[in-house]
Amino acid sequence: MVDVTDSAADALGVTSEAARHALDAVLADPAGTLLALDFDGTLSPIIDRPEDAVIHPCAAAALDRLGQLIGTVAIITGRPAKAAVDLGRLDQLDGLGDMVVLGQYGAERWDADTGRFYIPPVPTNIGQVESEVHKIIDDLGLRGVSIENKHRAIGVHTRTADDPAGSFDKLVEPVTRIAEENGLHVEPGRSVLEIRPSGRDKGAALAELIIERGARAVIFGGDDLGDVPAFDEVVRQRDAGLPGLLIASASDEQSALVGRADVVRHGPAEVAEWLNALADELERRAA
Ligand SMILES: [Mg+2]
């Protein structure tokens, strides 16, 4: 007789002992599962202009399905919560139930069941830091660098610069200095330096959500350095006995998560395939 979990593990590319244990827990108790995912680079392909990003259509379909199968589906992103909801058209999906979007690394929140946003006041010095960053870019003579004001944070994007990698390297030191002088923190990402308030990261956001939802198993997926604290949190939870599964959305730009993940998929299209395969397994078991 074929072991159903073996076939599920094969279909989902799960091999390690800890990951198989987590997959067993998810399949046995979907209502107790928290699935938390990063947005950009994980569900939505990275493109030159971040304001033009859209969720991969297969990822949207997978979230729609999983929202009906799993206890909690959450997105934890560096973007403002409203941007993630709009770019993911999340408020237009039928199956989301009580999905949660944590924006700006957990500082902002949107709940699908109420449709309400929680957005705290903006740090007062963000505007001043933004103008200082403009000055740094001008002084260095860098062309094509774009600045994204995210209200609570500022993204300094070098993807569209004449020299993306060189511009990034030149900006790290002065941008970090200006941020620190203003009591802010710099989060490096894929061709972006993000300046934001200290004290919030995706690990803390995930830990709070695990407690709030009483999660009995957790899956987290991400693609970039900002996701490292959430990976750390899943490892910590695993050590404390909570089954956890880690997915990396791999890219040529960033490989920090690849060696730590249980499942590696190349980019949002393959992550979406994986999420749909998980939905297939859960539907098969529910039938
Ligand atoms: Mg990302």
Residues whose N, C-alpha, C, O or C-beta is under 5 A from the ligand:
A	BS01	MG	D38 F39 D40 G41 T42 D223 D224
